[in-house]
Amino acid sequence: MTTLYSFRRCPYAMRARMALRYSEVAVDIVEVSLKAKPAEMLALSSKSTVPVLNVDGQVIDESLEIMRWSLSQYDPQDWLLKDDPQGQLAIAALIEENDQVFKVHLNRYKYAERYPQQPMAFYRAEGEVFLRRLEELLDGRDYLLADHPTLADVALMPFIRQFAHVDREWFAQTPYRRLQDWLQRFLASALFTSVMAK
């Protein structure tokens, strides 16, 4: 019995759901109310945030670990680049920059009123450093590190989506054309639309 405690709009939960769906793992998804978290989830994981995966009593409560576990079950498109050690290092570096650096700028940009030390445009410009890097990586190919999606693309996409959606008009007129196309491909994909269905 495999159960995922999830919250539909949480980017960490999104990337976990996409990996599980892609790997064809049969999973019961429990949609969690962040105001009233279920006792079963809290009993499984002391961090009390989604996503939490319970696989027959084995608990995985970090989104990236859930993704890696899923891909260890089945990875038909080689998201892990298993025969490419340099590619694997590049995946790890991109995800670390996203999770440790870009996510901070994203939070401050999205919730700028909570960070009055600087104007919103300042936090957006900080985040744009990462957007420019991704735009360069997409030069000549549709995905960040290979000619097919990798773990990096799917792990980053929900956060880039969130950044783009803070001010969609602004994002639409930026020079990040390749990144816009990359994001749109994911948003329109059967993989993403299936995990976002209510």
Secondary structure, DSSP 8 states (H G I E B T S, - for coil): -EEEEE-TT-HHHHHHHHHHHHTT---EEEE-BTTB--HHHHHH-TT--S-EEEETTEEE-SHHHHHHHHHHH--TT-TT-TT-HHHHHHHHHHHHHIIIIIHHHHHHHHTGGG-TTS-HHHHHHHHHHHHHHHHHHTTTSSSSSSSS--HHHHHHHHHHHHHHHHSHHHHHTSS-HHHHHHHHHHHHSHHHHHHH--
